[in-house]
Amino acid sequence: MINQNQELIYLDGMWLRQEHLLNLAMGVGNYAQAEHYLFALLADAVLKGKGEAILEVNKVRVHYGLKPIPLSSDLEDADFSGNPKQSSAEKKTKSLFNTMSKEDRIDVLRRCIALLLSDYHLFIYARHWLGIFMVIRDQLFGGCLSQAEFLSLASKITPDDLPKKLRICKNTMKNFGREVGEEDRGKAYYRMHCNPQKELCDTFWAIIQETILTAN
């Protein structure tokens, strides 16, 4: 029976994939209308015990310029199905990053990108900024960082000596849909079935952890 399918969400007589539902919420034009789709998402989450749905709601809120709903410490630390369990080093890295000033965050991310470029042959095309975006969004901003916000941040964390062909531009972020399959859009990079930049993401996150932890 289709209503037994854990991958589909019921909305107004239709069964939709979560990614489709979120795309509708993002594209409707305003948060008041987007709430109609979010209610369906949350109702489904209650029925299936999927607490991580609130993270998707927060992405939509950020998309429309609203502050994300504050998470309880229990929810922030929860080991949701499909998520890797956070190590103490990861938790400490995120905690330290959250206490940094805006200037310190920019400085540490610039240094991390410089290390990625100098020590690993992984960042070789401009589209690899998408991997950088996913790590910063999912690990350091709790999933609440829009592509437009990242584009602004990227201009500040770009190393001065980065070749022109590797520099980010507006068209870079437009490649996200082509780089990431439809079934993986809206998911954190570490929950994707197929992340084409997995090695870069894992390496960059390891560099961030080492850089932040060794400085404290």
C-alpha positions as CSV (number, residue, x, y, z in Angstrom):
1,M,0.0,0.0,0.0
2,I,1.4,3.4,-0.9
3,N,0.4,4.9,2.5
4,Q,2.8,2.4,4.1
5,N,5.7,3.9,2.2
6,Q,8.1,5.6,4.6
7,E,9.6,7.7,1.8
8,L,6.4,9.5,0.9
9,I,4.4,12.3,2.6
10,Y,0.7,12.8,2.3
11,L,-0.6,16.2,1.1
12,D,-4.1,17.0,-0.2
13,G,-4.8,13.6,-1.6
14,M,-1.3,13.2,-3.1
15,W,1.8,11.3,-1.9
16,L,5.0,13.3,-2.4
17,R,8.7,12.7,-1.8
18,Q,10.1,14.9,0.9
19,E,12.4,16.6,-1.6
20,H,9.5,17.5,-3.8
21,L,7.5,18.8,-0.9
22,L,10.4,21.0,0.2
23,N,11.0,22.3,-3.3
24,L,7.3,23.4,-3.4
25,A,7.7,25.1,0.0
26,M,10.9,26.9,-1.2
27,G,9.3,28.0,-4.5
28,V,5.9,29.2,-3.4
29,G,7.1,32.7,-2.8
30,N,6.4,33.5,0.8
31,Y,6.5,31.7,4.2
32,A,2.7,32.1,4.9
33,Q,2.0,29.8,1.9
34,A,5.0,27.6,2.5
35,E,3.6,26.7,5.9
36,H,0.9,24.6,4.1
37,Y,3.6,22.3,2.9
38,L,5.5,22.4,6.2
39,F,2.4,21.3,8.1
40,A,2.3,18.2,6.0
41,L,6.0,17.5,6.6
42,L,5.5,17.9,10.4
43,A,2.4,15.8,10.5
44,D,4.3,13.0,8.7
45,A,7.2,13.5,11.1
46,V,4.9,13.0,14.1
47,L,3.4,9.8,12.7
48,K,6.8,8.4,11.9
49,G,8.8,9.7,14.8
50,K,11.2,11.7,12.6
51,G,12.5,14.5,14.8
52,E,15.0,15.6,12.2
53,A,12.1,17.1,10.2
54,I,12.5,20.3,12.2
55,L,15.9,20.8,10.5
56,E,14.2,20.9,7.2
57,V,11.6,23.4,8.5
58,N,14.5,25.6,9.6
59,K,16.0,25.5,6.1
60,V,12.7,26.8,4.7
61,R,12.5,29.5,7.4
62,V,16.0,30.7,6.6
63,H,15.2,30.7,2.9
64,Y,12.4,33.2,3.6
65,G,14.5,35.4,5.9
66,L,13.2,34.0,9.2
67,K,15.2,32.9,12.2
68,P,15.4,29.1,12.6
69,I,13.4,27.6,15.4
70,P,15.9,27.1,18.4
71,L,16.7,23.4,19.0
72,S,16.9,21.8,22.4
73,S,20.3,20.3,23.3
74,D,18.7,16.8,23.1
75,L,17.6,17.4,19.5
76,E,21.0,19.0,18.5
77,D,22.8,15.9,19.8
78,A,20.3,13.3,18.6
79,D,21.6,10.5,16.5
80,F,18.9,10.4,13.8
81,S,18.5,7.4,11.6
82,G,21.1,7.6,8.8
83,N,23.2,10.2,10.6
84,P,26.7,9.4,11.7
85,K,27.1,9.7,15.5
86,Q,29.0,12.8,16.4
87,S,32.4,12.3,18.0
88,S,33.5,14.4,21.0
89,A,36.0,16.2,18.6
90,E,33.2,17.1,16.2
91,K,31.0,18.4,19.0
92,K,33.9,20.5,20.4
93,T,34.7,21.8,17.0
94,K,31.2,23.1,16.4
95,S,31.0,24.5,19.9
96,L,34.2,26.5,19.5
97,F,33.1,27.7,16.1
98,N,29.9,29.0,17.5
99,T,31.7,31.1,20.0
100,M,34.0,32.7,17.4
101,S,33.5,36.2,16.2
102,K,32.5,36.7,12.5
103,E,36.1,37.8,11.7
104,D,37.6,34.7,13.4
105,R,35.2,32.4,11.5
106,I,36.3,34.0,8.2
107,D,40.0,33.7,9.1
108,V,39.8,30.0,10.1
109,L,37.8,29.0,7.0
110,R,40.3,30.9,4.8
111,R,43.1,28.9,6.4
112,C,41.2,25.6,6.0
113,I,40.6,26.2,2.3
114,A,44.3,27.1,1.8
115,L,45.3,23.8,3.5
116,L,42.9,21.9,1.3
117,L,44.3,23.5,-1.8
118,S,48.0,23.0,-0.8
119,D,47.9,19.5,0.7
120,Y,45.2,17.7,-1.3
121,H,44.5,17.4,-5.0
122,L,40.7,17.6,-4.5
123,F,39.7,21.2,-5.2
124,I,40.5,21.4,-8.9
125,Y,37.3,22.8,-10.4
126,A,35.1,25.8,-9.4
127,R,32.2,23.4,-8.9
128,H,34.1,22.0,-5.9
129,W,32.8,25.1,-4.0
130,L,29.6,23.1,-3.7
131,G,31.4,20.6,-1.5
132,I,32.8,23.5,0.6
133,F,29.2,24.9,0.9
134,M,27.7,21.6,2.0
135,V,30.3,21.1,4.8
136,I,30.0,24.6,6.1
137,R,26.2,24.5,5.9
138,D,25.7,21.1,7.4
139,Q,28.5,20.9,10.0
140,L,28.9,24.5,11.1
141,F,25.6,26.2,10.5
142,G,23.3,23.3,11.4
143,G,21.9,23.2,7.8
144,C,20.7,26.8,8.0
145,L,22.9,28.6,5.4
146,S,21.3,29.6,2.1
147,Q,23.2,29.5,-1.2
148,A,23.0,33.3,-1.4
149,E,24.5,33.6,2.1
150,F,27.2,31.2,1.2
151,L,28.1,33.1,-2.0
152,S,28.7,36.2,0.2
153,L,30.7,34.2,2.7
154,A,32.8,32.5,0.0
155,S,34.0,35.9,-1.3
156,K,35.4,36.6,2.1
157,I,37.1,33.2,2.7
158,T,38.6,32.8,-0.8
159,P,42.5,32.8,-0.5
160,D,44.0,35.7,-2.2
161,D,46.2,33.5,-4.5
162,L,43.3,31.3,-5.7
163,P,43.4,31.1,-9.5
164,K,40.7,32.9,-11.3
165,K,39.3,29.6,-12.8
166,L,38.6,28.3,-9.3
167,R,36.9,31.4,-7.9
168,I,33.2,31.2,-7.1
169,C,30.6,33.1,-9.0
170,K,26.8,33.2,-9.1
171,N,26.7,30.5,-11.8
172,T,28.7,28.1,-9.6
173,M,25.8,27.7,-7.2
174,K,23.4,27.1,-10.1
175,N,25.2,23.9,-10.7
176,F,24.0,22.4,-7.4
177,G,21.0,20.7,-9.1
178,R,23.2,19.1,-11.7
179,E,25.9,18.0,-9.2
180,V,23.5,16.5,-6.6
181,G,20.8,14.0,-7.6
182,E,17.1,14.8,-7.0
183,E,16.8,12.2,-4.3
184,D,19.6,13.7,-2.3
185,R,18.6,17.4,-2.5
186,G,17.6,18.8,0.8
187,K,19.7,16.2,2.7
188,A,22.9,16.9,4.6
189,Y,25.9,15.8,2.6
190,Y,26.7,12.9,5.0
191,R,23.2,11.4,4.5
192,M,23.2,11.4,0.7
193,H,23.0,8.2,-1.1
194,C,25.4,9.5,-3.7
195,N,27.6,12.5,-2.9
196,P,29.8,13.2,-5.9
197,Q,32.1,15.3,-3.7
198,K,32.2,12.9,-0.7
199,E,36.0,12.7,-0.5
200,L,36.4,16.5,-0.6
201,C,33.7,17.0,2.0
202,D,35.2,14.4,4.4
203,T,38.7,15.8,3.9
204,F,37.6,19.5,4.4
205,W,35.6,18.6,7.5
206,A,38.7,16.8,9.0
207,I,40.9,19.9,8.2
208,I,38.4,22.2,9.9
209,Q,38.4,20.0,13.0
210,E,42.2,19.8,13.2
211,T,42.6,23.6,12.6
212,I,40.1,24.7,15.2
213,L,41.0,22.1,17.8
214,T,44.8,22.6,17.6
215,A,44.3,26.3,18.0
216,N,42.6,25.9,21.3
